[in-house]
Amino acid sequence: MITKGIERVDVRLLELELKSSGIPFSTPEFRYRPLAPLNPDNPNPARILGLHLFDVGPGVLDFVTAAQPAVMKIYGDPSMASQIHERSPQTRVVYRLDCPDIMNEFIYSKPPVTRAAWFIEKLAEVVRPYVDRGEIAYIETPVYQGVYNNVGKAVEFELAFIAELERILPRARPLVATIAPGEPHESQYPLLLPLALEVERVGGALGYHSYWPVEEGHSLLDDEWQRYAGRFEGMDAFFRANGVQADWLLSECGPCGIIRDADFDDSILEFVQWSGWRHPQCFGGDWGATLADIGKFRQRLSTSPAHVVGATLFTVFSSPGYCEEAFTLGAEELATLATLTP
């Protein structure tokens, strides 16, 4: 089956096609786990942006108190969730397990159900008390590092991940489809439809990484919206055309520097992975320009046709390393971000 653009597809034919490829497909009556309904409207601009944390660095808790963000994401130590919950009980916290290389090797070399169960059982040992107390709301899939180069295989694992999370940590919501900016190709959107359907059914969210390109101080946020930061809207339009309304929680986002392939095609933009707003290939440390761009991004999310429950800016480090320092938001930046006028 070839699908171009945003078209309605025959779900029955899609089911047969996916099953013939070895990808499980769950029909609407297969499983449903009711949850408390989410806010039907996107959060207002003052709440839609949260932070992606590796630690509780300077200014973080003050930001949480002032901004009362809709979502926050933590990586590594789950006790950060308790500190966030104390300052803002309504903030939904996303947890992603620190996933060493040996774990990556395991989860990508076993059958989907086996590796999903193994991963979540390990994770449950760490996060169950926080989930049971309501301090951690979402568990993020370990599918990343280019796995969506094979959309079918990724979806196969993600569906197993959702099922095993429901079995092992039934109070947690899944955050899946943490897809790199600019991916996948429009022709692959139908392969994501079973995943979007399952996410809608269990009350989870899709976690597209909404980075946008900046070329040495010149932002391409608006010019390249549909291609990069706003690409999730195209996927969402396809899902809605097929009767699926899934939530989006953009679990990494922010400006990132780029380079162009001048020898081949200078319209092709390549993100320079570690060139955050402080990097000369991005905003060169100009926080004023960065803040203005973030304000535009926040406004676009708040009025998006997709249902965006929140987005987490990458990132906060109290002790920046060799690459992370270009993205670091310190106390001064967080203070102005929390009071930014919509």
C-alpha positions as CSV (number, residue, x, y, z in Angstrom):
1,M,0.0,0.0,0.0
2,I,1.3,3.5,-0.9
3,T,0.0,6.5,0.9
4,K,0.8,10.0,-0.1
5,G,0.1,13.1,2.0
6,I,-2.7,13.1,4.5
7,E,-5.3,10.5,3.4
8,R,-7.7,8.3,5.1
9,V,-6.6,4.7,5.0
10,D,-8.6,1.4,5.2
11,V,-7.7,0.3,8.7
12,R,-8.8,-3.3,7.9
13,L,-6.3,-3.5,5.0
14,L,-3.6,-1.8,7.2
15,E,-4.2,-4.5,9.9
16,L,-3.6,-7.2,7.3
17,E,-0.6,-5.5,5.9
18,L,1.0,-5.0,9.3
19,K,0.2,-8.6,10.5
20,S,1.8,-10.0,7.3
21,S,4.9,-8.0,8.2
22,G,4.9,-9.4,11.7
23,I,3.8,-6.2,13.4
24,P,1.0,-6.7,16.0
25,F,-2.1,-4.6,15.5
26,S,-4.8,-4.2,18.2
27,T,-8.3,-3.4,17.1
28,P,-10.5,-0.9,19.1
29,E,-12.2,-3.6,21.1
30,F,-8.9,-5.3,22.1
31,R,-8.1,-3.3,25.3
32,Y,-9.2,-0.2,26.9
33,R,-8.1,1.3,30.2
34,P,-10.1,4.3,31.2
35,L,-8.2,7.2,32.8
36,A,-9.2,10.6,34.1
37,P,-9.8,12.8,31.1
38,L,-7.1,15.3,30.1
39,N,-7.8,19.0,29.7
40,P,-9.6,19.1,26.3
41,D,-7.7,22.3,25.4
42,N,-4.0,22.8,25.1
43,P,-2.4,24.5,28.2
44,N,-2.2,28.2,28.0
45,P,1.1,29.6,26.9
46,A,2.3,30.2,30.4
47,R,2.1,26.5,31.3
48,I,2.7,24.5,28.2
49,L,6.5,24.6,28.5
50,G,8.4,22.6,31.1
51,L,12.0,21.4,31.5
52,H,14.0,18.3,30.7
53,L,16.2,17.7,33.8
54,F,19.2,15.6,34.5
55,D,19.4,17.1,37.9
56,V,17.7,19.8,40.0
57,G,20.1,22.6,39.1
58,P,20.0,26.2,40.3
59,G,16.7,27.9,39.7
60,V,14.8,24.8,38.8
61,L,12.5,24.6,41.8
62,D,11.9,28.4,41.6
63,F,10.9,27.9,38.0
64,V,8.5,25.2,38.9
65,T,6.9,27.3,41.7
66,A,6.5,30.3,39.4
67,A,5.5,28.7,36.1
68,Q,3.5,25.7,37.4
69,P,4.3,23.9,34.2
70,A,2.0,21.3,32.7
71,V,4.8,18.8,32.3
72,M,8.4,18.2,33.4
73,K,10.7,15.4,32.4
74,I,13.4,13.8,34.6
75,Y,16.2,11.5,33.5
76,G,18.0,9.3,36.1
77,D,17.1,10.0,39.7
78,P,13.4,9.6,40.3
79,S,13.5,11.5,43.6
80,M,13.4,14.7,41.5
81,A,9.7,14.0,40.9
82,S,9.0,14.4,44.7
83,Q,10.6,17.8,44.7
84,I,8.6,18.9,41.6
85,H,5.4,17.5,43.0
86,E,5.9,19.4,46.3
87,R,6.2,22.7,44.4
88,S,3.5,22.0,41.8
89,P,1.2,19.1,42.5
90,Q,-0.6,19.4,39.2
91,T,2.6,19.1,37.1
92,R,2.8,15.7,35.3
93,V,6.3,14.3,35.5
94,V,7.8,12.1,32.7
95,Y,10.4,9.6,33.8
96,R,13.1,8.2,31.6
97,L,15.5,5.6,33.0
98,D,19.2,6.2,32.6
99,C,19.8,3.5,30.0
100,P,23.5,2.4,29.8
101,D,24.9,0.8,26.6
102,I,24.6,-2.7,27.9
103,M,20.9,-2.2,28.4
104,N,20.6,-0.8,24.8
105,E,22.3,-3.9,23.5
106,F,19.9,-6.1,25.3
107,I,16.6,-4.3,24.5
108,Y,17.4,-4.2,20.8
109,S,18.4,-7.9,20.5
110,K,15.5,-9.8,22.0
111,P,11.8,-10.3,21.0
112,P,9.7,-7.2,21.7
113,V,7.7,-8.6,24.6
114,T,10.7,-10.1,26.2
115,R,12.7,-6.9,26.1
116,A,9.8,-4.7,27.0
117,A,9.0,-6.8,30.1
118,W,12.7,-7.0,31.1
119,F,13.0,-3.2,30.8
120,I,9.9,-2.3,32.7
121,E,10.5,-4.8,35.4
122,K,13.9,-3.3,36.0
123,L,12.4,0.2,35.9
124,A,9.5,-0.7,38.3
125,E,12.0,-1.5,41.0
126,V,13.1,2.1,40.9
127,V,9.9,4.1,40.2
128,R,7.0,2.2,41.6
129,P,6.7,4.3,44.9
130,Y,6.7,7.5,42.9
131,V,4.1,6.2,40.4
132,D,1.9,4.9,43.2
133,R,2.0,8.3,44.9
134,G,1.2,10.1,41.7
135,E,4.5,11.9,41.5
136,I,5.5,10.3,38.2
137,A,2.7,10.2,35.6
138,Y,4.4,9.0,32.4
139,I,7.1,6.5,31.7
140,E,9.1,7.2,28.5
141,T,9.9,4.4,26.1
142,P,13.6,3.4,25.7
143,V,13.1,3.5,21.9
144,Y,15.5,6.2,20.8
145,Q,19.0,6.5,19.2
146,G,17.8,6.1,15.6
147,V,15.4,3.2,16.1
148,Y,12.8,5.0,14.1
149,N,15.0,4.5,11.1
150,N,12.9,1.2,11.0
151,V,9.4,2.4,11.8
152,G,7.8,-1.0,11.6
153,K,10.3,-2.5,14.1
154,A,10.0,0.5,16.4
155,V,6.2,0.3,16.4
156,E,6.4,-3.4,17.2
157,F,8.4,-2.7,20.3
158,E,6.3,0.3,21.3
159,L,3.1,-1.7,21.3
160,A,4.8,-4.4,23.5
161,F,6.1,-1.6,25.8
162,I,2.5,-0.2,26.3
163,A,1.1,-3.7,27.0
164,E,3.9,-4.6,29.5
165,L,3.7,-1.2,31.2
166,E,0.0,-1.7,31.8
167,R,0.7,-5.2,33.2
168,I,3.6,-4.2,35.5
169,L,3.0,-0.5,36.3
170,P,-0.8,0.0,35.6
171,R,-0.9,3.4,37.2
172,A,1.7,4.8,34.8
173,R,1.0,6.3,31.3
174,P,3.2,5.4,28.4
175,L,5.1,8.1,26.5
176,V,6.1,6.6,23.1
177,A,7.2,7.7,19.6
178,T,10.1,9.8,20.8
179,I,11.0,10.5,17.1
180,A,13.9,12.7,16.0
181,P,13.0,16.0,14.3
182,G,12.3,15.7,10.6
183,E,11.3,12.0,10.8
184,P,9.7,9.8,9.6
185,H,8.8,10.2,6.0
186,E,5.1,11.0,5.2
187,S,4.8,7.6,3.4
188,Q,5.4,5.9,6.8
189,Y,2.7,7.7,8.7
190,P,0.3,4.7,8.2
191,L,2.7,2.5,10.1
192,L,2.3,4.8,13.1
193,L,-1.5,4.6,13.1
194,P,-1.8,1.4,15.3
195,L,0.5,3.0,17.8
196,A,-1.5,6.3,17.9
197,L,-4.7,4.3,18.3
198,E,-3.2,2.4,21.3
199,V,-1.9,5.6,22.8
200,E,-5.4,7.2,22.6
201,R,-7.0,4.1,24.1
202,V,-4.7,3.9,27.2
203,G,-4.4,7.6,27.9
204,G,-0.7,7.9,27.0
205,A,1.1,10.4,24.8
206,L,3.3,10.7,21.7
207,G,6.7,12.2,22.4
208,Y,8.1,13.7,19.1
209,H,11.3,15.6,19.7
210,S,10.4,19.2,18.6
211,Y,13.8,20.8,17.9
212,W,14.1,23.6,15.4
213,P,17.0,24.8,13.3
214,V,19.0,28.0,14.0
215,E,21.7,29.1,11.6
216,E,24.3,31.2,13.4
217,G,21.7,33.5,15.0
218,H,19.0,33.2,12.3
219,S,16.0,31.2,13.4
220,L,14.2,28.9,11.0
221,L,11.5,28.1,13.5
222,D,8.7,29.5,11.3
223,D,10.2,28.8,7.9
224,E,10.8,25.2,8.6
225,W,7.9,24.6,11.1
226,Q,6.2,21.8,9.2
227,R,9.5,20.1,8.4
228,Y,11.0,20.1,11.9
229,A,9.5,21.5,15.1
230,G,6.0,21.2,13.9
231,R,6.2,18.0,12.0
232,F,4.1,16.2,14.6
233,E,1.2,18.3,13.3
234,G,1.3,16.5,10.0
235,M,1.3,13.1,11.7
236,D,-1.6,14.3,13.9
237,A,-3.6,15.4,10.9
238,F,-3.2,12.0,9.4
239,F,-4.2,10.3,12.6
240,R,-7.3,12.5,12.9
241,A,-8.2,11.9,9.3
242,N,-8.4,8.2,10.3
243,G,-10.4,8.8,13.5
244,V,-7.6,8.8,16.0
245,Q,-7.0,11.7,18.5
246,A,-3.9,11.1,20.5
247,D,-2.1,13.4,22.9
248,W,1.3,14.9,22.3
249,L,3.9,15.5,25.0
250,L,7.0,16.8,23.2
251,S,9.6,15.3,25.5
252,E,12.6,17.2,24.0
253,C,12.5,20.5,22.3
254,G,14.5,23.8,21.7
255,P,16.7,25.6,19.3
256,C,19.6,23.7,17.8
257,G,22.4,24.8,15.4
258,I,22.7,23.4,11.9
259,I,25.1,23.0,9.0
260,R,24.2,22.7,5.3
261,D,25.5,20.2,2.8
262,A,26.9,22.8,0.3
263,D,28.6,20.1,-1.8
264,F,25.3,18.2,-2.3
265,D,22.2,20.2,-1.6
266,D,22.3,23.3,0.6
267,S,18.6,23.0,1.3
268,I,19.3,19.9,3.4
269,L,19.8,20.9,7.0
270,E,21.8,18.7,9.4
271,F,21.4,19.3,13.1
272,V,24.7,19.6,15.0
273,Q,23.7,17.5,17.9
274,W,25.4,19.4,20.7
275,S,24.9,23.0,19.4
276,G,22.4,24.4,21.8
277,W,21.5,28.0,22.3
278,R,24.9,29.0,23.7
279,H,26.8,27.5,20.8
280,P,28.1,29.9,18.0
281,Q,26.3,27.8,15.4
282,C,23.0,28.5,17.2
283,F,22.3,31.7,19.1
284,G,25.9,32.2,20.3
285,G,24.7,32.7,23.9
286,D,22.2,35.4,23.1
287,W,19.5,34.7,25.7
288,G,17.3,37.5,24.5
289,A,17.1,36.1,21.0
290,T,16.6,32.6,22.4
291,L,13.9,33.7,24.7
292,A,12.0,35.4,21.9
293,D,12.2,32.3,19.8
294,I,11.0,30.1,22.7
295,G,8.1,32.5,23.1
296,K,7.1,32.0,19.4
297,F,7.4,28.3,19.9
298,R,5.2,28.3,23.0
299,Q,2.5,30.3,21.2
300,R,2.5,27.9,18.3
301,L,2.0,25.0,20.6
302,S,-0.8,26.6,22.5
303,T,-2.7,27.2,19.3
304,S,-1.7,23.9,17.6
305,P,-4.5,21.9,16.0
306,A,-2.9,18.9,17.7
307,H,-3.7,18.3,21.4
308,V,-0.3,19.2,23.0
309,V,-0.4,18.6,26.7
310,G,3.1,20.0,27.2
311,A,6.7,20.2,26.0
312,T,10.0,20.0,27.8
313,L,12.9,22.2,26.9
314,F,16.3,20.6,26.7
315,T,17.9,21.0,29.3
316,V,19.2,21.7,32.8
317,F,22.6,20.6,34.1
318,S,24.1,21.9,37.4
319,S,27.5,20.6,36.2
320,P,27.7,20.9,32.4
321,G,30.0,18.5,30.6
322,Y,31.8,18.5,27.2
323,C,28.6,18.9,25.1
324,E,25.7,19.6,27.4
325,E,26.8,23.1,28.4
326,A,25.6,24.6,25.1
327,F,22.0,23.7,26.1
328,T,22.2,24.5,29.8
329,L,19.5,26.8,31.3
330,G,20.8,28.4,34.5
331,A,19.0,30.2,37.2
332,E,19.1,33.6,35.4
333,E,17.5,32.1,32.2
334,L,14.9,30.1,34.2
335,A,13.8,33.2,36.1
336,T,13.1,35.1,32.9
337,L,11.5,32.0,31.2
338,A,9.1,31.6,34.1
339,T,7.9,35.2,33.8
340,L,7.8,35.5,30.0
341,T,4.6,37.3,28.9
342,P,2.6,35.2,26.5
